[in-house]
Amino acid sequence: MGVIKKHDPAYAGGTNAQAAAEWIASKVAGTDRTTIVDASSIANQIAVAVSEKSVTKTLDSGKKITLESGYWLFVTNSNSTQNAVDNAGTSPIFAVVGGDALTITPKTGTPTVNKTIKNDQTDKYGKVADSQVGQDVEYELAGTVASNIATYSTYSYTFTDKLSAGIELTRINDVKVAIDGTDVTAKATIGYADNTLTVAFDNLFAAKGGINANSKVTVAYKAKLTSAAVIGGAGNSNTVALTYSNNPNTDSKGTSTSSAARDYAFKLHLVKSDKATNQKLAGAKFTIQATGADGAESNDRYVQADGTLGSDAHEFETGADGTFDVAGLDAGTYTVTEVAAPSAAGSPDAAYKPLSSTFTFTIAPEYNADTQALTNLGLTVAGNANAIAGLDTSDNNTLDADNGSAANAADGVVNVTVANEKAIKLPLTGEQGIALVMGVGLVIVAVSAVSLSRRRREED
């Protein structure tokens, strides 16, 4: 009766249940089966006071139970919500039991969280994107609160965002937190350890006034793919979950269903071969420039040995097997220049002609928006007839790609074959050699002319 006496010192009903029920009915409003009571309301104060001291009955969801007629308080057992997933306790429900059957519907709701990644091609946030190794990528976490948050006096709220092994946070100082658009970064406890980002509030109400059932908490940060990133396959996933207060007037906490966003990267496998024999050629050198990248900031930069982009042109060289690989590429278009043709081993009088022009290759992935899975990996090659999309295993003096060899989505690999043709060296070449041959020819003609003239004079 302490709560009643606090609000009505003249109350004379003592511990009489009927008198208390009559007082509650006359003084307490907004306690029907749908109204959410405030934490400071008389109804909630009474609920807190009696919930642990009254005779209790346990109701299981969806099952009928017979109760004695009277004024009953319905609350959620804290044992059923502690560490629960997507399960929260109800705000107090006061109801008169007796006569007709009564259905009690919990007045609660569970928070949700959604994680998205910014696509550098569309500049929009979604569930899946692709990136270059080393490129800063923007992520956003968006969490809701319980629909009955008004009943809570304090509200604990924590994002736990687990980054996969191939993703790392760029700078913890760049993490930004907002509630309903208001920056509350300084009010949050932000940590980063073991590739896990945490953003926590011991009491969300202390971070901003006016929080209600429609409030949203957002976290924005940047991360990047590293050399440990998964290429193709299932991509690189970041998964976040919320931990929050889930039972009014208790310290029970639960978690939400997690939400993930994925970032993909790809690998180029380039093969250098003799166009006539399909022999694989070592020593060819190439530069690769991002000329049609997803993000404008990447355009005209050169691919480096580790897959990152830089301002200086890195030269890739085919090895003894005639190939080289570079992993960590974004979707988009790249321009390839052959800066040095291979030599013809064992044939000092023959050399390979370098490609007459550059060529481009374009990586075009497709994703399932719901599952975030990489469903197809497209590759096109253009600009030079001696560069094709795919692998050529035939030996028929042509450059023909094997069916289905252009790309492998499971491995995230695109295959490009570049062929060279031999240029046979003549024994005498160049301007001096040509002049010598022509000079000899003129001498022969001159000698022949002199000889012919002499014979004619003798005949005369």
SULBEL-V293087 format. One record per residue. N is the residue number from 1. RES is the residue in one letter. PHI is phi in whole degrees, 0 to 359 (* if undefined). PSI is psi in whole degrees, -180 to 180 (* if undefined). NEAR is the number of other ideal C-beta (glycine too) atoms within 10 Angstrom. Layout:
((N & RES & PHI & PSI & NEAR) (N & RES & PHI & PSI & NEAR))
This chain:
((1 & M & * & 3 & 17) (2 & G & 299 & -41 & 9) (3 & V & 294 & -43 & 18) (4 & I & 297 & -45 & 19) (5 & K & 295 & -33 & 12) (6 & K & 296 & -40 & 12) (7 & H & 270 & -20 & 14) (8 & D & 217 & 82 & 15) (9 & P & 303 & -21 & 7) (10 & A & 275 & -3 & 5) (11 & Y & 301 & 130 & 15) (12 & A & 239 & 17 & 8) (13 & G & 279 & -9 & 16) (14 & G & 59 & -138 & 8) (15 & T & 261 & 15 & 7) (16 & N & 292 & 120 & 12) (17 & A & 297 & -40 & 10) (18 & Q & 295 & -42 & 10) (19 & A & 296 & -41 & 15) (20 & A & 295 & -40 & 19) (21 & A & 295 & -40 & 16) (22 & E & 294 & -39 & 13) (23 & W & 295 & -45 & 19) (24 & I & 299 & -44 & 18) (25 & A & 298 & -31 & 13) (26 & S & 272 & -26 & 9) (27 & K & 254 & -25 & 14) (28 & V & 257 & 124 & 17) (29 & A & 243 & 164 & 12) (30 & G & 70 & 41 & 13) (31 & T & 240 & 28 & 22) (32 & D & 284 & -173 & 10) (33 & R & 284 & -5 & 15) (34 & T & 239 & -23 & 8) (35 & T & 286 & 134 & 14) (36 & I & 269 & 121 & 21) (37 & V & 276 & 149 & 25) (38 & D & 285 & 157 & 14) (39 & A & 298 & -31 & 18) (40 & S & 271 & -1 & 10) (41 & S & 289 & 158 & 19) (42 & I & 300 & -40 & 21) (43 & A & 300 & -45 & 23) (44 & N & 290 & -37 & 24) (45 & Q & 297 & -40 & 20) (46 & I & 295 & -42 & 25) (47 & A & 300 & -43 & 23) (48 & V & 296 & -41 & 17) (49 & A & 292 & -36 & 17) (50 & V & 256 & -12 & 16) (51 & S & 297 & -29 & 19) (52 & E & 257 & 2 & 11) (53 & K & 240 & -9 & 7) (54 & S & 266 & 166 & 10) (55 & V & 293 & 130 & 5) (56 & T & 242 & 156 & 12) (57 & K & 230 & 146 & 11) (58 & T & 258 & 125 & 7) (59 & L & 253 & 131 & 14) (60 & D & 263 & 141 & 8) (61 & S & 303 & 129 & 7) (62 & G & 83 & -1 & 5) (63 & K & 247 & 146 & 6) (64 & K & 278 & 150 & 8) (65 & I & 214 & 146 & 9) (66 & T & 261 & 125 & 6) (67 & L & 241 & 153 & 12) (68 & E & 293 & 149 & 9) (69 & S & 296 & 142 & 9) (70 & G & 153 & -172 & 12) (71 & Y & 264 & 117 & 16) (72 & W & 243 & 147 & 18) (73 & L & 252 & 127 & 18) (74 & F & 250 & 121 & 21) (75 & V & 226 & 171 & 21) (76 & T & 263 & 133 & 24) (77 & N & 296 & 124 & 15) (78 & S & 297 & -26 & 17) (79 & N & 294 & -23 & 10) (80 & S & 272 & -9 & 14) (81 & T & 248 & -20 & 20) (82 & Q & 299 & 125 & 15) (83 & N & 63 & 18 & 11) (84 & A & 281 & 157 & 17) (85 & V & 254 & 125 & 12) (86 & D & 53 & 46 & 12) (87 & N & 217 & 127 & 17) (88 & A & 223 & 153 & 22) (89 & G & 279 & 158 & 26) (90 & T & 275 & 155 & 21) (91 & S & 292 & 157 & 29) (92 & P & 303 & 139 & 26) (93 & I & 238 & 119 & 22) (94 & F & 261 & 131 & 20) (95 & A & 210 & 146 & 17) (96 & V & 269 & 122 & 12) (97 & V & 258 & 133 & 16) (98 & G & 148 & 141 & 12) (99 & G & 83 & -119 & 7) (100 & D & 292 & 158 & 5) (101 & A & 296 & 146 & 6) (102 & L & 237 & 129 & 13) (103 & T & 255 & 125 & 7) (104 & I & 257 & 121 & 15) (105 & T & 250 & 121 & 10) (106 & P & 304 & 141 & 16) (107 & K & 259 & 83 & 22) (108 & T & 202 & 174 & 21) (109 & G & 195 & 149 & 16) (110 & T & 257 & 138 & 20) (111 & P & 295 & 156 & 24) (112 & T & 232 & 161 & 14) (113 & V & 224 & 144 & 22) (114 & N & 226 & 131 & 18) (115 & K & 249 & 135 & 24) (116 & T & 226 & 161 & 18) (117 & I & 233 & 144 & 23) (118 & K & 276 & 125 & 21) (119 & N & 277 & 120 & 21) (120 & D & 287 & -10 & 24) (121 & Q & 275 & -44 & 15) (122 & T & 263 & -14 & 10) (123 & D & 64 & 25 & 11) (124 & K & 240 & 156 & 10) (125 & Y & 272 & 141 & 18) (126 & G & 203 & -165 & 14) (127 & K & 268 & -11 & 19) (128 & V & 212 & 146 & 23) (129 & A & 205 & 175 & 28) (130 & D & 227 & 150 & 28) (131 & S & 212 & 164 & 28) (132 & Q & 275 & 144 & 27) (133 & V & 303 & 133 & 24) (134 & G & 88 & -8 & 17) (135 & Q & 279 & 135 & 24) (136 & D & 290 & 131 & 17) (137 & V & 236 & 138 & 24) (138 & E & 264 & 133 & 18) (139 & Y & 240 & 154 & 25) (140 & E & 222 & 136 & 16) (141 & L & 250 & 135 & 23) (142 & A & 228 & 118 & 19) (143 & G & 242 & 144 & 25) (144 & T & 261 & 176 & 20) (145 & V & 239 & 170 & 25) (146 & A & 296 & 143 & 24) (147 & S & 292 & -20 & 17) (148 & N & 254 & 33 & 21) (149 & I & 299 & -23 & 26) (150 & A & 298 & -24 & 19) (151 & T & 282 & -19 & 25) (152 & Y & 280 & 138 & 25) (153 & S & 272 & -32 & 14) (154 & T & 227 & 154 & 14) (155 & Y & 217 & 103 & 23) (156 & S & 284 & 143 & 17) (157 & Y & 204 & 119 & 26) (158 & T & 220 & 129 & 19) (159 & F & 271 & 133 & 26) (160 & T & 237 & 109 & 18) (161 & D & 246 & 110 & 25) (162 & K & 265 & 116 & 17) (163 & L & 271 & 139 & 20) (164 & S & 289 & 170 & 20) (165 & A & 299 & -27 & 11) (166 & G & 267 & 10 & 21) (167 & I & 233 & 138 & 22) (168 & E & 224 & 146 & 15) (169 & L & 295 & 139 & 18) (170 & T & 284 & -61 & 14) (171 & R & 216 & 126 & 11) (172 & I & 294 & -27 & 11) (173 & N & 289 & -13 & 8) (174 & D & 272 & -6 & 13) (175 & V & 291 & 128 & 21) (176 & K & 238 & 135 & 17) (177 & V & 236 & 138 & 23) (178 & A & 219 & 150 & 18) (179 & I & 240 & 119 & 23) (180 & D & 51 & 39 & 14) (181 & G & 87 & -7 & 7) (182 & T & 267 & 128 & 12) (183 & D & 293 & 121 & 11) (184 & V & 233 & 26 & 18) (185 & T & 305 & -42 & 15) (186 & A & 294 & -20 & 8) (187 & K & 270 & -11 & 16) (188 & A & 266 & 152 & 24) (189 & T & 262 & 113 & 11) (190 & I & 248 & 130 & 18) (191 & G & 222 & 156 & 13) (192 & Y & 215 & 116 & 17) (193 & A & 205 & 146 & 7) (194 & D & 52 & 40 & 6) (195 & N & 62 & 26 & 16) (196 & T & 234 & 127 & 13) (197 & L & 263 & 129 & 23) (198 & T & 238 & 137 & 16) (199 & V & 230 & 113 & 25) (200 & A & 233 & 147 & 15) (201 & F & 232 & 121 & 23) (202 & D & 296 & -36 & 14) (203 & N & 214 & 107 & 14) (204 & L & 299 & -31 & 25) (205 & F & 297 & -27 & 16) (206 & A & 283 & -15 & 13) (207 & A & 276 & -31 & 21) (208 & K & 199 & 140 & 17) (209 & G & 281 & 161 & 8) (210 & G & 80 & 15 & 9) (211 & I & 292 & 135 & 21) (212 & N & 220 & -174 & 10) (213 & A & 297 & -20 & 13) (214 & N & 264 & 3 & 10) (215 & S & 292 & 151 & 15) (216 & K & 227 & 141 & 15) (217 & V & 248 & 129 & 26) (218 & T & 236 & 148 & 18) (219 & V & 231 & 129 & 23) (220 & A & 239 & 136 & 17) (221 & Y & 203 & 171 & 22) (222 & K & 242 & 143 & 16) (223 & A & 218 & 172 & 25) (224 & K & 214 & 153 & 19) (225 & L & 285 & 145 & 28) (226 & T & 245 & -179 & 17) (227 & S & 296 & -15 & 12) (228 & A & 273 & 3 & 12) (229 & A & 296 & 145 & 24) (230 & V & 290 & 135 & 19) (231 & I & 261 & 123 & 21) (232 & G & 62 & -139 & 21) (233 & G & 54 & -129 & 13) (234 & A & 271 & 3 & 13) (235 & G & 74 & -169 & 25) (236 & N & 244 & 112 & 25) (237 & S & 259 & 138 & 18) (238 & N & 249 & 130 & 22) (239 & T & 234 & 128 & 15) (240 & V & 239 & 149 & 25) (241 & A & 220 & 156 & 20) (242 & L & 259 & 143 & 23) (243 & T & 241 & 129 & 18) (244 & Y & 211 & 159 & 26) (245 & S & 298 & 132 & 26) (246 & N & 228 & 18 & 29) (247 & N & 206 & 116 & 26) (248 & P & 302 & 140 & 31) (249 & N & 68 & 15 & 24) (250 & T & 227 & 171 & 20) (251 & D & 261 & 19 & 10) (252 & S & 297 & 141 & 22) (253 & K & 227 & 147 & 17) (254 & G & 224 & -178 & 21) (255 & T & 232 & 160 & 20) (256 & S & 265 & 167 & 21) (257 & T & 296 & 139 & 11) (258 & S & 284 & 163 & 15) (259 & S & 226 & 140 & 20) (260 & A & 232 & 153 & 18) (261 & A & 227 & 147 & 25) (262 & R & 238 & 146 & 23) (263 & D & 234 & 132 & 27) (264 & Y & 246 & 155 & 26) (265 & A & 217 & 164 & 26) (266 & F & 226 & 171 & 27) (267 & K & 229 & 139 & 19) (268 & L & 263 & 131 & 23) (269 & H & 243 & 111 & 18) (270 & L & 253 & 133 & 22) (271 & V & 243 & 132 & 21) (272 & K & 250 & 128 & 28) (273 & S & 218 & 162 & 25) (274 & D & 282 & 126 & 19) (275 & K & 296 & -32 & 20) (276 & A & 277 & -41 & 14) (277 & T & 251 & -12 & 11) (278 & N & 67 & 16 & 19) (279 & Q & 294 & 137 & 14) (280 & K & 279 & 139 & 16) (281 & L & 243 & 127 & 24) (282 & A & 268 & 159 & 15) (283 & G & 89 & -1 & 16) (284 & A & 285 & 141 & 24) (285 & K & 238 & 142 & 17) (286 & F & 221 & 152 & 23) (287 & T & 244 & 151 & 17) (288 & I & 232 & 125 & 22) (289 & Q & 237 & 134 & 20) (290 & A & 281 & 101 & 21) (291 & T & 253 & -8 & 16) (292 & G & 214 & 51 & 14) (293 & A & 288 & 161 & 23) (294 & D & 303 & -48 & 23) (295 & G & 260 & 134 & 20) (296 & A & 300 & -30 & 10) (297 & E & 292 & -15 & 11) (298 & S & 268 & -16 & 19) (299 & N & 298 & 141 & 15) (300 & D & 71 & 7 & 12) (301 & R & 267 & 157 & 18) (302 & Y & 260 & 141 & 18) (303 & V & 287 & 133 & 27) (304 & Q & 261 & 174 & 19) (305 & A & 300 & -32 & 11) (306 & D & 268 & 8 & 14) (307 & G & 91 & -11 & 25) (308 & T & 285 & 173 & 19) (309 & L & 250 & 143 & 25) (310 & G & 216 & 173 & 13) (311 & S & 277 & -22 & 8) (312 & D & 264 & 143 & 8) (313 & A & 284 & 116 & 15) (314 & H & 271 & 139 & 16) (315 & E & 261 & 119 & 13) (316 & F & 269 & 137 & 19) (317 & E & 236 & 133 & 14) (318 & T & 290 & 140 & 21) (319 & G & 275 & -166 & 12) (320 & A & 299 & -27 & 9) (321 & D & 271 & 4 & 11) (322 & G & 79 & 18 & 21) (323 & T & 228 & 164 & 17) (324 & F & 212 & 156 & 18) (325 & D & 235 & 148 & 13) (326 & V & 218 & 122 & 21) (327 & A & 254 & 156 & 18) (328 & G & 99 & 25 & 26) (329 & L & 273 & 145 & 26) (330 & D & 277 & 166 & 28) (331 & A & 294 & 158 & 24) (332 & G & 130 & -169 & 22) (333 & T & 249 & 137 & 18) (334 & Y & 234 & 142 & 22) (335 & T & 255 & 129 & 17) (336 & V & 248 & 132 & 25) (337 & T & 240 & 128 & 16) (338 & E & 274 & 111 & 23) (339 & V & 266 & -15 & 15) (340 & A & 207 & 125 & 13) (341 & A & 279 & 156 & 19) (342 & P & 288 & 159 & 23) (343 & S & 269 & 159 & 15) (344 & A & 269 & 102 & 19) (345 & A & 299 & 135 & 11) (346 & G & 77 & 6 & 6) (347 & S & 223 & 84 & 11) (348 & P & 296 & -19 & 9) (349 & D & 266 & 9 & 10) (350 & A & 228 & 147 & 13) (351 & A & 216 & 162 & 16) (352 & Y & 266 & 139 & 22) (353 & K & 282 & 132 & 12) (354 & P & 293 & 160 & 16) (355 & L & 302 & 139 & 23) (356 & S & 286 & -19 & 9) (357 & S & 205 & 168 & 12) (358 & T & 287 & 170 & 16) (359 & F & 220 & 163 & 20) (360 & T & 241 & 152 & 17) (361 & F & 229 & 143 & 25) (362 & T & 236 & 125 & 16) (363 & I & 265 & 124 & 23) (364 & A & 228 & 90 & 14) (365 & P & 279 & 158 & 24) (366 & E & 230 & 142 & 12) (367 & Y & 232 & 156 & 19) (368 & N & 271 & 116 & 12) (369 & A & 297 & -29 & 9) (370 & D & 278 & -46 & 8) (371 & T & 265 & -10 & 11) (372 & Q & 65 & 17 & 20) (373 & A & 277 & 146 & 15) (374 & L & 282 & 111 & 22) (375 & T & 264 & -24 & 10) (376 & N & 202 & 148 & 11) (377 & L & 232 & 109 & 22) (378 & G & 265 & 150 & 15) (379 & L & 217 & 130 & 21) (380 & T & 234 & 143 & 13) (381 & V & 235 & 134 & 21) (382 & A & 212 & 160 & 11) (383 & G & 107 & -18 & 13) (384 & N & 205 & 129 & 17) (385 & A & 293 & -18 & 12) (386 & N & 267 & 15 & 18) (387 & A & 230 & 126 & 22) (388 & I & 228 & 159 & 22) (389 & A & 274 & 114 & 19) (390 & G & 125 & -177 & 21) (391 & L & 249 & 141 & 17) (392 & D & 246 & 110 & 20) (393 & T & 255 & 1 & 12) (394 & S & 273 & 160 & 12) (395 & D & 234 & 73 & 12) (396 & N & 228 & 27 & 9) (397 & N & 61 & 23 & 10) (398 & T & 227 & 170 & 11) (399 & L & 245 & 94 & 18) (400 & D & 235 & 129 & 12) (401 & A & 281 & 139 & 18) (402 & D & 295 & 146 & 13) (403 & N & 301 & 133 & 7) (404 & G & 73 & 12 & 9) (405 & S & 263 & 0 & 16) (406 & A & 293 & -40 & 22) (407 & A & 207 & 155 & 23) (408 & N & 230 & 105 & 16) (409 & A & 295 & -36 & 19) (410 & A & 300 & -37 & 11) (411 & D & 260 & -8 & 14) (412 & G & 69 & 27 & 25) (413 & V & 253 & 135 & 19) (414 & V & 248 & 138 & 28) (415 & N & 249 & 129 & 24) (416 & V & 234 & 131 & 22) (417 & T & 249 & 131 & 28) (418 & V & 237 & 126 & 24) (419 & A & 250 & 151 & 22) (420 & N & 239 & 155 & 22) (421 & E & 245 & 146 & 12) (422 & K & 282 & 146 & 16) (423 & A & 245 & 109 & 12) (424 & I & 286 & 132 & 9) (425 & K & 273 & 128 & 13) (426 & L & 282 & 154 & 8) (427 & P & 302 & -40 & 6) (428 & L & 238 & 119 & 10) (429 & T & 224 & 167 & 9) (430 & G & 92 & 174 & 9) (431 & E & 295 & -39 & 7) (432 & Q & 294 & -42 & 9) (433 & G & 297 & -43 & 12) (434 & I & 295 & -41 & 11) (435 & A & 296 & -39 & 10) (436 & L & 295 & -47 & 12) (437 & V & 299 & -45 & 11) (438 & M & 295 & -39 & 10) (439 & G & 297 & -44 & 10) (440 & V & 300 & -42 & 10) (441 & G & 300 & -42 & 10) (442 & L & 295 & -38 & 10) (443 & V & 297 & -44 & 10) (444 & I & 297 & -43 & 10) (445 & V & 297 & -43 & 10) (446 & A & 295 & -44 & 10) (447 & V & 298 & -43 & 10) (448 & S & 298 & -38 & 10) (449 & A & 293 & -42 & 10) (450 & V & 297 & -44 & 10) (451 & S & 297 & -42 & 10) (452 & L & 296 & -41 & 9) (453 & S & 295 & -39 & 10) (454 & R & 295 & -43 & 10) (455 & R & 297 & -38 & 10) (456 & R & 295 & -39 & 9) (457 & R & 294 & -40 & 7) (458 & E & 296 & -38 & 7) (459 & E & 293 & -36 & 6) (460 & D & 291 & * & 5))
